Every structure is written in C-alpha cells, then in structure tokens.
Amino acid sequence: MLKDGLLTTGFLMPDIARLMRYRFDARARDLGLTRPQWRALLHLARNPGSTQTELADMLDVEQITLCRMVDRLAEAGLVERRADPSDRRVRRLHLLEPAHAIVDRLAEIGAELEEEVLSPLGPDERAALGRSLRRVRDGLRPSIGDNAQKEVA
C-alpha cells in the first residue's frame, strides 16, 4: 500500500521540484550566488521597487533573513535601497545594472531546463500540463488564505 502512495501527486510534485532544483543549481553555480539570492533578484526583476517586507513575503522568509540577504546583495553591487518618494521611512529595493545580466542568465537557464524537463511531452501535452498545474495551484490559493485567517482569529 505504501509503495503505491509514493506515486501520488503529493509525492511526485516535490520530487520533480527537488530534481529540477538540483539541475538548476548545477547550471547556475558559476554565478557565485546562493539560490535564495537568485530568487530575490528574480522577484525584484518582476517587482521593481518592492519594499523589504514585500520581498520577504514573496520569498516566504523572515524579514531579518531578507535584510541580511539584501545587505550582501547591496555589498556585491547588485541591489540598492532607495527612499520612497512619498514616505522617507520606507526603503524600496532596485536592481543595479550588474544584476540584470545575472537575471538574464537565470532566465536562460530556466528556459533550457524547462525544455529539457518537458522534452518527453509533445506540444499538446505540455499545454495541458501547464493548464492543469495552474488550475491546481489556483484551487489551493483560497484555502491557504482561509487557513491563515483561521489561525490568526
């Protein structure tokens, strides 16, 4: 019975994600950054001007962890904190020019890896898989928010 349980979606999806992370890490190792730093750069590329609190939420990390990460990225000349024009107490995060080349390389690696991972599937199967995964993800989102509200109450 347990052997069959290892083939469930709940086991397959994290296993696939783990294997993809390993392959991605191996290809991006030469960039000299950690995976959390890559993720921060990618999120900032998609959401320029985010606050540290917003970025911590996107990355699902504690604010102190993110603060240290941003400190290291700033020291490396990849990110800068800028005062918010409407509220000087707020600092907004922006990528600096050298970070854009890293983000571009990460996107290339991601596209190459996706092509490799999906190569056993035909175009129709790829499209169906994408639609199905989005539906599963979107179906989970309301329940996560409901659970978070119940825990706070």
Contacts in CASP RR format, 6 or more apart in sequence:
PFRMAT RR
TARGET T0000
AUTHOR 0000-0000-0000
METHOD contacts of the structure
MODEL  1
MLKDGLLTTGFLMPDIARLMRYRFDARARDLGLTRPQWRALLHLARNPGS
TQTELADMLDVEQITLCRMVDRLAEAGLVERRADPSDRRVRRLHLLEPAH
AIVDRLAEIGAELEEEVLSPLGPDERAALGRSLRRVRDGLRPSIGDNAQK
EVA
5 11 0 8 1.000
16 117 0 8 1.000
20 113 0 8 1.000
20 117 0 8 1.000
21 35 0 8 1.000
23 113 0 8 1.000
23 116 0 8 1.000
24 109 0 8 1.000
24 110 0 8 1.000
24 113 0 8 1.000
25 35 0 8 1.000
27 109 0 8 1.000
27 112 0 8 1.000
27 113 0 8 1.000
28 38 0 8 1.000
28 105 0 8 1.000
28 106 0 8 1.000
28 109 0 8 1.000
31 38 0 8 1.000
31 102 0 8 1.000
31 105 0 8 1.000
31 106 0 8 1.000
33 41 0 8 1.000
33 76 0 8 1.000
33 102 0 8 1.000
36 59 0 8 1.000
36 61 0 8 1.000
36 69 0 8 1.000
37 69 0 8 1.000
37 72 0 8 1.000
37 73 0 8 1.000
38 102 0 8 1.000
38 106 0 8 1.000
39 59 0 8 1.000
40 55 0 8 1.000
40 59 0 8 1.000
40 66 0 8 1.000
40 69 0 8 1.000
40 70 0 8 1.000
40 73 0 8 1.000
40 79 0 8 1.000
41 73 0 8 1.000
41 78 0 8 1.000
41 79 0 8 1.000
41 95 0 8 1.000
41 99 0 8 1.000
41 102 0 8 1.000
41 103 0 8 1.000
41 106 0 8 1.000
42 103 0 8 1.000
42 106 0 8 1.000
43 50 0 8 1.000
43 55 0 8 1.000
43 58 0 8 1.000
43 59 0 8 1.000
44 50 0 8 1.000
44 55 0 8 1.000
44 79 0 8 1.000
44 93 0 8 1.000
44 94 0 8 1.000
44 95 0 8 1.000
44 99 0 8 1.000
45 95 0 8 1.000
45 99 0 8 1.000
45 100 0 8 1.000
45 103 0 8 1.000
47 54 0 8 1.000
47 55 0 8 1.000
47 58 0 8 1.000
48 93 0 8 1.000
48 94 0 8 1.000
48 95 0 8 1.000
49 82 0 8 1.000
49 92 0 8 1.000
49 93 0 8 1.000
49 94 0 8 1.000
50 58 0 8 1.000
50 92 0 8 1.000
50 93 0 8 1.000
51 84 0 8 1.000
51 90 0 8 1.000
51 91 0 8 1.000
51 92 0 8 1.000
51 93 0 8 1.000
52 63 0 8 1.000
52 66 0 8 1.000
52 67 0 8 1.000
52 70 0 8 1.000
52 81 0 8 1.000
52 91 0 8 1.000
52 93 0 8 1.000
53 63 0 8 1.000
55 66 0 8 1.000
55 70 0 8 1.000
55 93 0 8 1.000
56 62 0 8 1.000
56 63 0 8 1.000
56 65 0 8 1.000
56 66 0 8 1.000
59 66 0 8 1.000
61 69 0 8 1.000
70 79 0 8 1.000
70 81 0 8 1.000
70 93 0 8 1.000
73 79 0 8 1.000
73 99 0 8 1.000
74 80 0 8 1.000
74 81 0 8 1.000
77 96 0 8 1.000
77 98 0 8 1.000
77 99 0 8 1.000
78 95 0 8 1.000
78 96 0 8 1.000
78 98 0 8 1.000
78 99 0 8 1.000
78 102 0 8 1.000
79 93 0 8 1.000
79 94 0 8 1.000
79 95 0 8 1.000
79 96 0 8 1.000
79 99 0 8 1.000
80 93 0 8 1.000
80 94 0 8 1.000
80 96 0 8 1.000
81 91 0 8 1.000
81 92 0 8 1.000
81 93 0 8 1.000
82 91 0 8 1.000
82 92 0 8 1.000
82 93 0 8 1.000
82 94 0 8 1.000
83 90 0 8 1.000
83 91 0 8 1.000
83 92 0 8 1.000
84 90 0 8 1.000
84 91 0 8 1.000
84 92 0 8 1.000
95 103 0 8 1.000
118 126 0 8 1.000
118 129 0 8 1.000
121 129 0 8 1.000
END
